[in-house]
Amino acid sequence: MLLGLVSATHGHIGGKSFAVYELPDEGLEEVDLHDGSIGEWEALLGAPSLRARPDWVDSAGHYVTAITEVPYGVVDGDWRVWLAWNRSTSRVYFAMERRDDVHIGSDAGEGIQDAWQGDSISLMIDGDHSGGEYAFSPHIDSGVCCESDEEYKLANNSQAQQYWAIAEPPRVGYLGAGAEWVNRPPYSEAGGMVAGNTSVLEFYVTVFDSLVWDSPDRSVRSVFSAGMVIGFELEVLDYDEPVESPLVLQIAKQANPWRFAERFVDGVLLPSGTPQTVVVDSTWGGLKAGFRP
């Protein structure tokens, strides 16, 4: 049944689909965001949803960016990512184990606004896969929004959300209005550690179809079920020197995914109950699922 479900799913961008494992309520107790380990993710979910190679590296062995091609190297930068979903909380869970020859931290202070200045990731999520323009600039009319500050606050990151996260200090959050509640439990939480050339980043975020910045009660969470397809983009920033421009790596390799949700790739919500191994074809062919006995 699962194989049929997956084979009928087509990626929003170029046929790219990736596994998002179900994390049932009883599994939440086994996930410790603050232990600095991906051991429980491997035990609960099996194979990672994404890997640096092939998901950010082309068949010729290069990291692909919008500007240049950089040779891939396990020591230079390599990572594994697990994505999971929880039905009752409308959360997406994330775990990343990353190896890097040089770790450049972010001077994030008490917030997340400067995360991009160091090694970091940005996770963009469209819970109902509706696409469209979701991020705006105040006082710049895009034809969709925004003629006033209030209109901007209501529209920006409402139908889809962009989150930034760093491993040290562990932090996850978004930059829209309402960050004082969106970026705190029970809506989001992060843990992480950096030891030598290895870092672990773990977090969850709540996904909204309509995020009302000044009202958690009026905000509409995404409703998840097995077989659904969500949209997402995962951007990885890798610095070698603090003052240099980072290597910016995206899955879909589309312009301005921070603004347009139709430029995301697909995440297939897989059901719990059957351990799976998942491999994404190196030619971006799509998601293949098999079963372990």
Number of C-alpha atoms within 10 A of each C-alpha: 5 14 12 9 13 20 12 7 19 18 20 21 17 13 15 23 28 29 28 27 27 24 25 16 12 8 13 11 8 13 18 17 22 16 14 18 21 20 12 15 23 12 11 16 22 17 19 22 25 23 20 20 20 19 22 25 22 17 11 9 15 17 24 21 17 12 8 9 15 13 12 19 15 13 11 14 19 18 20 18 20 23 23 22 27 22 16 11 17 20 25 23 25 21 24 24 20 21 21 21 16 17 23 17 19 20 16 18 10 9 16 22 16 14 24 22 20 24 25 25 24 22 20 24 31 31 28 19 22 14 19 15 21 22 22 21 14 15 13 12 13 11 7 11 20 20 14 12 11 10 13 22 21 20 23 25 30 24 28 31 29 24 21 21 26 29 26 21 18 21 24 27 30 24 17 23 19 17 15 13 16 22 23 14 12 13 17 22 21 26 24 24 20 18 10 11 14 17 21 26 29 31 25 25 28 23 28 23 21 19 28 21 21 16 10 14 9 11 15 15 20 22 17 22 16 17 15 18 26 24 26 28 24 22 21 20 18 23 23 17 12 14 9 9 13 17 20 19 21 24 23 22 19 17 11 10 22 24 20 18 26 20 22 28 29 31 30 23 23 25 19 16 9 13 17 19 16 20 19 21 14 14 11 18 14 21 24 16 16 13 11 8 6
